[in-house]
Amino acid sequence: MALSPQQIAYRNKLRAKGRKHYIVYTGILRFGMSVFVLTTLFSWYGEYGWHLPPRGFLWSSVILGLLLWSGAGYLWGVRMWKRLIEDPSSRNFFDSASIEK
């Protein structure tokens, strides 16, 4: 499948900003932090309702969640960079053959 001119321009723009920029902004800040906020709020709501959790649990869950989801965001950013820039093949992102590579 050939890329459209808009897709080529988008990839060139990403490539110009660099790998580190893409991983930090797209992986960690967009993916990791949004998932962190959602999972933290849902877990707090499920356990405490609309009340804040106790201080000890509050800080430990925030710190643990930030570390966990920042790492997951980094890994997601690296994977997406490889799929979009380094290996822009026509295979589907969730194709099992591309994951085993």
Phi and psi in degrees as a GROMACS rama.xvg file:
@    title "Ramachandran Plot"
@    xaxis  label "Phi"
@    yaxis  label "Psi"
@TYPE xy
-81.5484  147.809  ALA-2
-81.5538  145.099  LEU-3
-77.4917  162.551  SER-4
-59.077  -33.5727  PRO-5
-67.7539  -39.3776  GLN-6
-66.7749  -39.4246  GLN-7
-64.5543  -43.8329  ILE-8
-63.23  -41.1495  ALA-9
-63.1294  -44.1125  TYR-10
-66.9971  -36.8423  ARG-11
-65.2465  -37.6471  ASN-12
-65.0217  -43.5104  LYS-13
-62.9378  -44.7906  LEU-14
-61.6432  -37.0461  ARG-15
-67.3112  -34.9131  ALA-16
-74.3043  -28.3728  LYS-17
103.218  161.697  GLY-18
-66.545  -46.2117  ARG-19
-61.1985  -43.3877  LYS-20
-60.6049  -43.8342  HIS-21
-63.8863  -45.3028  TYR-22
-65.3025  -43.2546  ILE-23
-67.5318  -51.6871  VAL-24
-77.6999  -41.4839  TYR-25
-86.1365  -45.7802  THR-26
-75.6165  -60.3678  GLY-27
-76.1059  -52.6112  ILE-28
-75.7617  -45.0026  LEU-29
-75.3472  -55.1685  ARG-30
-79.3006  -57.8251  PHE-31
-61.0004  -46.6231  GLY-32
-74.3246  -32.949  MET-33
-68.7671  -39.8141  SER-34
-67.9964  -37.9487  VAL-35
-58.8702  -48.7207  PHE-36
-62.6543  -47.0364  VAL-37
-63.2338  -48.0884  LEU-38
-67.5155  -36.8164  THR-39
-65.4429  -47.34  THR-40
-64.2769  -42.6666  LEU-41
-65.1151  -39.9797  PHE-42
-69.5073  -39.3124  SER-43
-64.5626  -42.6095  TRP-44
-64.3474  -41.1656  TYR-45
-64.7459  -31.7353  GLY-46
-95.6136  -35.864  GLU-47
-121.366  0.698333  TYR-48
71.1719  -140.084  GLY-49
-92.4557  18.7547  TRP-50
-103.235  151.787  HIS-51
-70.7907  143.632  LEU-52
-70.7016  165.058  PRO-53
-57.8814  153.686  PRO-54
-54.6787  -45.7659  ARG-55
-60.4206  -45.5542  GLY-56
-68.4035  -36.5834  PHE-57
-58.5005  -53.2744  LEU-58
-70.1079  -39.6454  TRP-59
-67.0319  -39.3136  SER-60
-70.6134  -34.8755  SER-61
-68.0352  -47.9469  VAL-62
-65.1978  -45.4391  ILE-63
-63.4626  -43.0924  LEU-64
-63.8918  -41.5227  GLY-65
-61.6832  -45.2007  LEU-66
-64.6676  -46.8009  LEU-67
-62.7209  -50.5513  LEU-68
-77.6407  -23.5444  TRP-69
-67.2295  -42.7385  SER-70
-63.7567  -42.7574  GLY-71
-65.012  -39.0635  ALA-72
-64.279  -38.6133  GLY-73
-61.8437  -48.5629  TYR-74
-62.6298  -39.5412  LEU-75
-65.4466  -40.9982  TRP-76
-63.4459  -41.6559  GLY-77
-62.9049  -44.5488  VAL-78
-62.4319  -44.5095  ARG-79
-67.6521  -37.6577  MET-80
-61.3972  -44.9248  TRP-81
-63.2588  -40.6973  LYS-82
-69.2492  -39.3544  ARG-83
-84.021  -39.9043  LEU-84
-106.199  -52.1458  ILE-85
-80.0308  -31.6569  GLU-86
-134.604  67.2161  ASP-87
-80.729  63.5167  PRO-88
-84.0056  175.137  SER-89
-87.7089  -0.0772179  SER-90
-68.9289  154.087  ARG-91
-68.356  147.834  ASN-92
-59.6903  -35.7186  PHE-93
-97.2936  16.151  PHE-94
-67.1039  128.209  ASP-95
-64.0068  -31.6218  SER-96
-66.0672  -34.1291  ALA-97
-77.2538  -25.6929  SER-98
-74.2323  -36.6699  ILE-99
-74.0012  -12.7077  GLU-100
